[in-house]
Structures are given as C-alpha cells and as structure tokens.
Amino acid sequence: MVCRRLIELGHDVDLEETHDFLKASFNYKEVVNENTGEVFKIPKGTSALSTEEFSEYIERVVRFGAEILGIIIPLPNEQMEIF
C-alpha cells in the first residue's frame, strides 16, 4: 500500500525500494562517530526482529501511512472494509 501511494504521489519506486525506505526510516540502529559526534542511521533487516520489535515497526509504518501519506493500512488481523 505504501509503494502504491508513493507511486500515486509521483515517486518512481518499486517494492524493494519502498521496503528499503521503510527500514531506513523506521527500523534502524544509530551509530555515533566518536570523533565528530555525528549520528548515522543504519537500516536493520526486519527478519531478525522479535515479534514485539516487528509489531512496533509495523505501528510506525502504519502511523507514517496515516499521517504523511493519507492512507489507512489495516493491521494483519484487521479486515479491510470497502464502502
């Protein structure tokens, strides 16, 4: 749904690029350069997340979809309603 919405908004992305974007934005570890204090965000893979961590990641993506993209992403246990 995120990929489709990004395309609707004029972005030239595919599913893999969208997945990479979501990981970089919402599932990363921060590494601090000890010399400069600069913080780098390094995307983490989703397959290594615990159930709780994955749920938190999904919540962040769902919130992004609603607040920024204007879409409602149903949770896995929710059924989409079509009006």
N, C-alpha and C positions, 0 to 999 in steps of 0.2 A: 504494500500500500504506500509506503514511503517513497519507493522508487517511482511508482506511477505518478504520485503527486509532484515529485521533483520534476519529472518529465513534463507534466501539465504546466508547471511554472516556467518552463523553457530551458531547463537544465538538460544537458546531453550526458546522461548517466545510464549505467546498466545495473543489474542486480549486484554484481560483485563490487562495483564502485560504491554503491549505496551501502552495502554491508561494511566495507572498509571505512566509509564516512561515519557510520553509526558507532563502530568500535572506537574510532579515534575520538569521537565526541563524547561518548558515554561509557566507555569501558577501557580505561587506560590506567597506567601507573605513572606516577610522577617521579622523575629523576632530577635531582638538583646538581648542577655543576658547582662543585665546591669552590672553584676559583672565582666564578662570576656571580654565583647565586641564582643564575638563570634556571628556570624550571622547564623541563622538557616533558611532554606528554607522549608516552609510548603505548600504542594500542595493544591490548591483550586479546588473545583468542577467546571466543565465547565457549568453546568446547571444554575448556578446563575449569569453568566456573562451577561452584557448588549450586545446588538448587536455589538457595537463598540469594546468592550473588546474581544468578541469572534472572530471578524474579525482580530484583532491584534494577538490573539493566533494562529489562522489558518495561518497567514502570517509567524509567527515564525516557525511553524511546516513545512510549505512549503519550507522555506529557509533552514532549517535543512536537509530536504529531498534532496534538490538540492546540497547543499554544502558538506554534510557529507556522505549521503547515495548514491548520484549519481542518484536520481530518480526525475522525474518531476511529481508533484502532481497537477492535474488540480483543479482550484477553482470551487466551486459548479455551477457557471454559465457558465463555460467553457466546451466544448465538447472535449473528448479525440480524438486524431487523431491516426489512425493506418496506418502505411506505409507498 
